[in-house]
Amino acid sequence: MKYLLMLYADEVAGSKISPEDMRGFMQTMYAYQDALTKAGAFVDTAPLTPTTKAKTINLEDGELKVHDGPYAETREQFGGYYIIEAANMDEALKWAAKCPAATWGKIEVRQFANFS
């Protein structure tokens, strides 16, 4: 089964991390991805641009409206994701707990729906 690990963190706090410290954090993320790959659990990952570059759209009275920024104002922002293969939610949660991003933010874990 596929699971989506959504990584949330405070963008403002993240922007204050020194380049040296960020390189260290990224090394731990690369090691995590390597562990997923070696276990056959890695499917995909990607970081997202900051919410300051986001757009939100909706239809109002038949007209498409485009708004700057994310839909919701939150303290933590969705910053990236992993898609993993896991036998069940318990296994997916174990992988999420190993993700270094859990030390500076939150990780939401959701199973891909199967409509077949």
C-alpha positions as semicolon CSV with decimal commas, in nm:
position;residue;x (nm);y (nm);z (nm)
1;M;0,000;0,000;0,000
2;K;0,115;0,352;-0,071
3;Y;0,127;0,617;0,199
4;L;0,184;0,990;0,176
5;L;0,403;1,146;0,444
6;M;0,327;1,519;0,443
7;L;0,602;1,722;0,607
8;Y;0,496;2,035;0,794
9;A;0,728;2,294;0,949
10;D;0,743;2,662;1,035
11;E;0,880;2,840;0,725
12;V;0,981;3,149;0,923
13;A;1,190;2,943;1,166
14;G;1,333;2,744;0,876
15;S;1,442;3,058;0,694
16;K;1,659;3,148;0,993
17;I;1,864;2,826;0,982
18;S;2,224;2,889;0,882
19;P;2,346;2,735;0,554
20;E;2,586;2,511;0,749
21;D;2,310;2,381;0,975
22;M;2,078;2,335;0,675
23;R;2,343;2,121;0,501
24;G;2,353;1,904;0,813
25;F;1,973;1,871;0,820
26;M;1,969;1,784;0,451
27;Q;2,233;1,514;0,504
28;T;2,002;1,348;0,758
29;M;1,716;1,367;0,506
30;Y;1,934;1,205;0,236
31;A;2,026;0,928;0,481
32;Y;1,656;0,875;0,555
33;Q;1,577;0,847;0,183
34;D;1,866;0,602;0,144
35;A;1,721;0,386;0,425
36;L;1,379;0,390;0,258
37;T;1,536;0,294;-0,075
38;K;1,738;0,006;0,075
39;A;1,420;-0,126;0,243
40;G;1,224;-0,111;-0,084
41;A;0,985;0,143;0,069
42;F;1,084;0,456;-0,126
43;V;0,852;0,571;-0,406
44;D;0,898;0,949;-0,443
45;T;0,982;1,270;-0,261
46;A;0,993;1,642;-0,335
47;P;1,029;1,970;-0,152
48;L;0,783;2,252;-0,216
49;T;0,855;2,620;-0,272
50;P;0,759;2,855;0,015
51;T;0,395;2,947;0,066
52;T;0,482;3,303;-0,037
53;K;0,496;3,166;-0,393
54;A;0,171;2,969;-0,362
55;K;-0,157;3,050;-0,535
56;T;-0,502;2,929;-0,439
57;I;-0,791;2,917;-0,686
58;N;-1,163;2,883;-0,647
59;L;-1,476;2,942;-0,849
60;E;-1,695;3,228;-0,727
61;D;-2,021;3,295;-0,910
62;G;-1,891;3,111;-1,214
63;E;-1,568;3,314;-1,225
64;L;-1,224;3,174;-1,149
65;K;-1,055;3,368;-0,867
66;V;-0,681;3,346;-0,803
67;H;-0,550;3,439;-0,458
68;D;-0,193;3,481;-0,337
69;G;-0,069;3,232;-0,080
70;P;-0,207;2,913;0,066
71;Y;-0,570;2,849;0,146
72;A;-0,524;2,831;0,522
73;E;-0,326;3,051;0,757
74;T;-0,136;2,813;0,981
75;R;0,164;2,818;1,210
76;E;0,324;2,531;1,017
77;Q;0,328;2,495;0,641
78;F;0,325;2,193;0,409
79;G;0,684;2,189;0,284
80;G;0,736;1,857;0,111
81;Y;0,640;1,493;0,101
82;Y;0,747;1,134;0,072
83;I;0,545;0,862;-0,093
84;I;0,632;0,525;0,055
85;E;0,524;0,163;0,026
86;A;0,427;0,000;0,354
87;A;0,233;-0,312;0,450
88;N;-0,002;-0,118;0,679
89;M;-0,047;0,205;0,875
90;D;0,167;0,081;1,164
91;E;0,462;0,026;0,931
92;A;0,404;0,364;0,764
93;L;0,403;0,531;1,107
94;K;0,732;0,360;1,195
95;W;0,888;0,504;0,879
96;A;0,742;0,847;0,953
97;A;0,888;0,834;1,305
98;K;1,234;0,778;1,153
99;C;1,204;1,083;0,926
100;P;1,431;1,363;1,051
101;A;1,158;1,617;0,967
102;A;0,965;1,485;1,268
103;T;1,227;1,652;1,491
104;W;1,145;2,005;1,368
105;G;0,786;1,977;1,251
106;K;0,494;1,743;1,211
107;I;0,432;1,462;0,966
108;E;0,082;1,372;0,856
109;V;0,051;1,012;0,731
110;R;-0,229;0,915;0,494
111;Q;-0,293;0,602;0,293
112;F;-0,368;0,638;-0,076
113;A;-0,732;0,552;-0,140
114;N;-0,805;0,244;-0,346
115;F;-1,121;0,286;-0,553
116;S;-1,081;-0,026;-0,768
